[in-house]
């Protein structure tokens, strides 16, 4: 039988097999290196959940008039100014977590009717305890800062 290329048939078949195996090996190597590279890049940018800050700047003491209760809605906190000083009082009801409203004389929970005194003590309803109070301090720029991660006793005041 004649062979136009001059190579024996077995040798040609061998070259084809060698080329095929080379291509498979190169593909596997490329895929492995690609996976390692992607892993390395992801390692440099980990999945981090950035939580909002617990420190809330509320402005200088002069911003709050004497005898006022000011609601900061996005942080669910009331700033109360009385002759003794300032208090940062949570608006989260201690019963099941609804947001309480300031009526002008008391805090009232619309969900199950708990009522709290202006300093946050419970006077009616199912709420089991006083509204939480947060620490207030003065920043270097003269603004007051509420630390929402620092719960303090309801009898404490920040004196400006
Ligand atoms: Fe406020 Fe139930 S959640 S009284």
Boltz pocket constraint, residues with backbone or C-beta under 6 A from the ligand:
constraints:
  - pocket:
      binder: B
      contacts: [[A, 93], [A, 94], [A, 95], [A, 96], [A, 97], [A, 98], [A, 109], [A, 110], [A, 111], [A, 112], [A, 113], [A, 114], [A, 125], [A, 126], [A, 127]]
      max_distance: 6.0
